[in-house]
């Protein structure tokens, strides 16, 4: 296997030229509850925005993930009775941080969000790439 280059690219054996970019696993982080007053329709609009960004990341050739995909089913299984209760707080951000530890980077989208900003801080602390827009994400070959 050829050696990895910064950014996930591989050098061709023997000549050092970059041939292609390997797909990255990118956590999409944006507002979930922020600015919604916990209104389910507004929360869903935030999830929809992250899902649309995830689709765009996929179409760039990468593997998008959202913390919500992991957290929400577990929160329900843990017996949560509502957003912000003990089960929600136990799982929601901590699982996103665990997922992020396995990712190559994070894409921060949307407006103000303490949780999404927390994911950026964790990514930076872990030495992961931080993308602040889809245009910053390279395409794969």
Secondary structure by P-SEA (a helix, b strand, c coil): ccccccccccccccccccccccccbbbbbccccccccccaaaaaaaaaaaaaaaaaaaaabbbbbbcccccaaaaaaacccccccccccccaaaaaaaaaaaccbbbbbccccaaaaaaaaaaaaabbbbbcccccccccc
